[in-house]
Amino acid sequence: AVAEPGIYAVDALVRRAGPLQETVDARDSSRLWLNPEDADARKLSAGDRVRMSGESGEREFVLACDPGVIQGSAWFPATCGMIPWQAVTLEAAVAEAEA
């Protein structure tokens, strides 16, 4: 798993700048990106809800696909609460009503 600090979450000045915090880059910590080939191998599509679990807990994301993501890895915002350097499990999220 690979994580990156949010572009507008790095220091106190930008964290308090209202207009910056209203941008998509600041607000969207709900997406997880995979290489499209990895998504296909897991029978997942962009827009699917996925669950990532690891040592730091479990989190659901909306899947996005990007060929720029290295195969075999997942990219997500560091502000989501998951530890980026841990081994993780990724699976399709099943709504409780369906379970």
Secondary structure, 3 states (H helix, E strand, C coil): CEEECCCCCCCHHHHCCHHHHCCHHHHCCCEEEECHHHHHHCCCCCCCEEEEEECCEEEEEEEEECCCCCCCCEEEEHHHCCCCCCCEEEEECCCCCCC
